[in-house]
Amino acid sequence: MPNPLVRRSFFDDFFNDVAPGFFVRPLHGDSLPRASQIRIDVKEDKDAYTVEAEVPGVAKEDIQVSIDGSVVTLSAEIKQQDSAADGEKVLRTERYYGSVSRSFQLPQDIDQAAAKARYENGVLMLTLPKKQASGMQTLTIE
């Protein structure tokens, strides 16, 4: 079922579905994935949040995770690698390059020192322990 929140025109549907490849796209410059295309799953237990983010086709060294209180930012730099052997000519490539990032806020601050990240098969897995509340504090009135 089509998403009613996405605005598309009849001509977009026609040229994408009925006549794909009707228009020739440039060799480079396909659009970068939108931040919303970094798909995430967030789970919570009593001690930590677990985040799984899909970041396919990106080297582990090109992914950065930043934590500021309860805000988590995922950034990835995607690099285009062109190579052609002698006598070979690249006619079309659909790879893109650039950077993309996504931020989201969790309900509680994260213990940055205990946070862990692992990247395997295009999925970034984060274990983000909750920062323990210091409890109630009573102030002395002067």
Steps between C-alpha positions, in 0.01 A plus 500: 500500500649838409593732783248788497755734657742478206413739221566360156374606167349284232802566280745381772312173524478465123867559432622295797264204463392480136808633324800455731820606333315728259716786615874454518640605833850642542790266567551649844289690744215273593347652808627411844276300727283719717558491874175309535650225286735405784248262647522450874345272760519614863433264788509571872553291809542619858875573461562597137374585154591280205507659156534319169559724198522392137802661336574270204794550268697716742838406645518481878765776500257738324230480769496735798274485806470806726319514832405824672287433807198319360556597135667241275634598157596248235714625210633312201721606214435312180780499245474430130767267368545518125722251329526398141742255346699585188270518201191508722264797513248563779161572344296535816549470872228536761719538802493823690742681723482757774389489859176440681411527866205440727435612856243377747428561866454231761288547813799489737866612492760246388808390697749588226793321667319165497342528152606239241470477122537206262465490120424176320349427157378855441333530842633728773411370847523738795470414868429823686484461879275743680666755724403425857305776666681641799185490706324778675711772653388739770643849495573698813342843491731779609 
